[in-house]
Each structure stands twice: as structure tokens, then as C-alpha cells.
Amino acid sequence: MPKIAINGRQLHYQMAGSGPETILFSHGYLMSHRMFAAQIAALSQTYRVIAYDHRGHGESDACLTPFGIYDLVDDAAGLIDALCDGPAHFVGMSTGGYVGMRLLLKRPELINSLILIDTGAGAEDPASLKQYNQLLFFVRLLGIRPLLGKVLPLLMGPTFRTDPDRQIEFQSWKAYIGGLNKTSVRHFGRAVFDRDDVMDKLHALTKPPATLIMVGAEDIPTPPADAQTMHQAINGSQLVQVPDAGHTSPLEQPGFVSDAITAFLKSLE
């Protein structure tokens, strides 16, 4: 798999398909580009598709020093500048959505359309922030593997986690997350959880790009109510709820999410 030097570190990416338009997939905290495998397979039939691993995830370089959410925005901008001939349809799940919204505000010329999945435009809720800070404290001491019992129910809904036909898939992700570098996990978490609120800035956009918002019905970190608030803030956006999915709906309900993205992009033609 290829890597590219962006902002002083090597970021891993996958490229598939061809076409006049490009889709860029940006995953969430503790995941990797592999969570979009079904969407890459479906959409690369018509589009040029790029999916990358954030710093500290997948096959990208570790992140061993502190950084902020806008460093991740600069990573995404650097990828588009280097790999895309013009703006991209930006698909962001959770952290990827945080990045996509801020990229729109900072470099709007890079965004063709915006697809926001299991994410939110606000700052972290104080109660959630306290819980996440406690988890990061124990990650620093113990690593993430002993905390998977608390982390995985936040990421993945019960439908996916308890499906006997998907246990190999679930266990594979459990092993991957448990093996992440604890320093990378801590610094990345700090950048994500300390993010700013961009709701008002998005609401002030008079002509935002076409935007699709999707949220898992079982999503805990960014529940359907948050998606509804974001939908109301972004002028002209569409909102779709993904049944039987938690915070990682592209992984948990791959067919539903792929179909929704395909229909949205076709509506733009």
C-alpha cells in the first residue's frame, strides 16, 4: 500500500477506481481506512476513490507528540492537494467528519460535497469529556487493551457486536484496536476531545456544498439528536438515520451506507 509524506510524517492511503470525480474517505478515532471497505468496493466502480489512515492509525506513522484537530485538517488538505486534481467529495466518519467540516471552513475550494457520518459540529459535551479524559488517563498507564470492555460499546452498536455471523469481523477489529500504540491513542484522543465548536460557523454559510448527514440509530458518542442539530445548522443538508448501527455505521451496516452515499452522489449529477 502506498504512503505519502504529509506534514512531516508518512500517511498510508489506498486508491481505487477511476473517473472524473474523486471521493476521499476519512475514518474515525481508533479505526482505519479498512472500515470503508464496502463503500470503496461499491463506489470505485464509478469514481476515483482514496481512503487514508490518520496519523497514529492503520499503517500511517505514529503520533508521539501532542497536536490539535487543525493539524488533522492540514493532513487532509495536504492529501487532496497532492493526490486530487481539484476538489473531492469528502466522506468523514466521526473524527473524519470533524476534519471535513473544518476543512470546509478553512479550504472550501477543496470540498465538492460533504458526507458526514456519526459525527457532530459541536465541542465535546462536558460530561462526555470527563469520561473520555478518564479513559485517556488509564490509556497512559495501561494501554488501550485493558479498556476495550468500555471502549468497544461506545464505538460499535449491540446489533453488530452480538451478531454471531459477524464475530470474526468484530474480533478482528477488537484485536486491531487493542494493538494501537498507547501514546498515539492518547495524543489523538486529546486532539479530538479538545476540538472547538463550529456549529455557528457552519450555520453562517449561505451556500454550503451539498451535504449528507448519516447517523447510526444506536450511536452513543454522537447520537441522532446531535445529527438533527447539525442538519438544522447546515443549510440544505439531508439527514439519514442508519438502522441497527452504532458509532461505526459504515462498518456495521455497509450496504445501507453504500447505497445512501451512491444515491446522494447521483442526485448531484
NUDREN-173778 format. One record per residue (C-alpha): residue in three letters; x, y, z. Coordinates in steps of 0.1 Angstrom, whole numbers, plus 5000, padded with zeros to 4 digits. Last residue first. Layout:
<atoms>
ALAXYZ...
</atoms>
This chain:
<atoms>
GLU474851484887LEU474351584924SER471551334929LYS473851054918LEU476151154947PHE473351124972ALA472150784958THR475650634960ILE476150764995ALA472850615007ASP473550284989SER477050255005VAL475650335039PHE472850065037GLY475249805023PRO477949865049GLN475649855080GLU478149795108LEU481349915091PRO479850225075SER477850265108THR480750305131HIS479050495160GLY476250245164ALA474150075137ASP470849895138PRO469150145114VAL471150415098GLN469350755101VAL469550985070LEU469751365071GLN470051595040SER471651935041GLY470152245026ASN471652495050ILE473852335076ALA472652425111GLN469452225111HIS471251915100MET473851965127THR471151975153GLN469551665139ALA472951485139ASP473351575176ALA469851425183PRO470851115164PRO473651035188THR477251145185PRO479150935212ILE476250685217ASP475250585181GLU472450325182ALA470350475154GLY473550525135VAL473950875119MET474151005084ILE474451365072LEU474551445035THR475851785024ALA475751964991PRO478252244995PRO477452545018LYS475852845002THR474853095030LEU477452965054ALA476653125088HIS475252795101LEU478552635095LYS480352905116ASP477752875143MET478252495146VAL482052515146ASP482652425183ASP486352365190ARG488152035194ASP489551925228PHE488251575225VAL489751515191ALA493251645198ARG493351475232GLY492251145217PHE495051165191HIS497651235217ARG496450945239VAL495950695211SER499350775196THR500950725230LYS499150395235ASN500250255202LEU497350055188GLY497249685195GLY493849665213ILE492249855184TYR493449595159ALA492549295181LYS489049425186TRP488649505149SER489549135141GLN487249015169PHE484349205153GLU484949065118ILE485248715131GLN482148765152ARG480048875123ASP477648585119PRO477048555156ASP475748915157THR476449045193ARG478849325185PHE476949435154THR473549465169PRO475049595201GLY476349915185MET480049975179LEU482250255191LEU481050325226PRO480449955233LEU484049895221VAL485650145245LYS484550025279GLY485349655276LEU488349755254LEU489949925284PRO492549655292ARG493749675255ILE494150055255GLY497450105272LEU497950065309LEU499150395324ARG498650635295VAL495450455285PHE494250495321PHE494450875318LEU492950865283LEU489850685298GLN489450945325ASN489751225299TYR486951045279GLN484651035309LYS485151405317LEU484751495281SER481451305279ALA480051505309PRO481351835294ASP479851765259GLU482651775233ALA482552085211GLY479852105185ALA479752005148GLY478951635152THR479951295139ASP478350965130ILE478751015093LEU479251345075ILE479251345037LEU480451675023SER480451784986ASN483051924962ILE485352034990LEU488952164983GLU487852514974PRO486352555009ARG489852555025LYS489452665061LEU485752635067LEU485352325045LEU488452175061ARG486852235095MET483752045085GLY485851765069VAL488151725099TYR485351685124GLY483651445100GLY486851235098THR486951235136SER483451075135MET483150945099GLY484151175071VAL483351145034PHE484751435014HIS483751454977ALA486951604964PRO488051934949GLY490551954920ASP493151724906CYS493551514937LEU496651344951ALA498951614964ASP496451894972ILE493851654985LEU496451485007GLY497851815020ALA494351935029ALA493651615048ASP496851655068ASP496152025074VAL492751925089LEU494551675111ASP496851955123TYR493652155129ILE492451905155GLY495451965176PHE498951815183PRO500851655211THR503951435204LEU504351065196CYS501951045166ALA502750705149ASP503250695112SER500450565090GLU499850185086GLY496550185105HIS496350465129GLY498750715146ARG498450965119HIS495150915101ASP494850625076TYR493750715041ALA490950635017ILE491050754980VAL488350674955ARG488250754918TYR484550724910THR482250494891GLN483050134901SER485250274929LEU481950354947ALA480949994956ALA484349854965ILE485350164984GLN482050175003ALA482449805013ALA486049855025PHE485250185044MET486250045079ARG489549945063HIS490650315063SER491450275099MET489650285133LEU490750415168TYR489350765161GLY487250785129HIS487950745092SER488450985064PHE487350875029LEU488151094999ILE485951064968THR487351184934GLU485451294903PRO486351244866GLY486550864870SER488850594882GLY488750304906ALA490950254937MET493450434959GLN494550334993TYR496450555017HIS499250555043LEU500450875058GLN504150925063ARG505051215086GLY506451565083ASN503351755073ILE502351505046ALA504851245032ILE502850995011LYS502450625016PRO501450354991MET500050005000
</atoms>
